[in-house]
Amino acid sequence: MLLNDAPLDLAYKAISEGVLVFERSREERVRYEEWVLRMYLDFKPSLERYYRTLVRRLVG
């Protein structure tokens, strides 16, 4: 799966729990992983709030 266009939470999940199958450039992969981790940790409180609200609305 190419993660460049993936939603942030999916990219984080793939990086943190997935298995690396191929990399064209280790330097680019590490740079991208660092960016995803920083962005995810910055947005994590907002994402959690969003998902809690979504579940609450779906459940009723």
N, C-alpha and C positions, 0 to 999 in steps of 0.2 A: 504494500500500500504506500503510495506517495503521500507524505504528510504535509507537504507545502501548502495545500489548499484546505486541509482538514480543519474542522472547528477546534478551538483551543483545548477544550476538555478531552476530545478524542486524541489529539496529538499528545497531550500529557499522558493519557492512559497507555497509548502505544509505546511511548518512550519509557515509562516507568514499569510497565508490566509485560511489554512485548519482547519479541526475539528479533534481533538484527539479522537480516538475511543477506543484505547487500549494501555496500556503501561505495560511492564513487570517490569520495574524498573524506578522509577522517577529519580533517580540519573543518570542512564545511558542516559535517554531521555534528561535531562537538559544538560549533558555534550555534547551529540551529537548536540543538538540545538545550543549551544554556538559555537561549532566548525563550524557548517554550517554557522552561521551568520558571524563569523570572516572571514572565507574563502570567502564567497560571497562578503562581503564588500571589501575585498582585490582585488578580481577579477572582480568586477562590471564594472570598466572602460574598461577593456579588453573585457568583454562580450558585453557591449554596442557597442563598436567599431566593434566587430565581426558581431553583428546583423545588424548594419547600413550598413556595407559592403555587407553582404549577401542580404539584401533587395535591395540595389542599383544594385547589379549584376542581381538579379532576375527580377527586373523591367526594367532594361536596361538603 
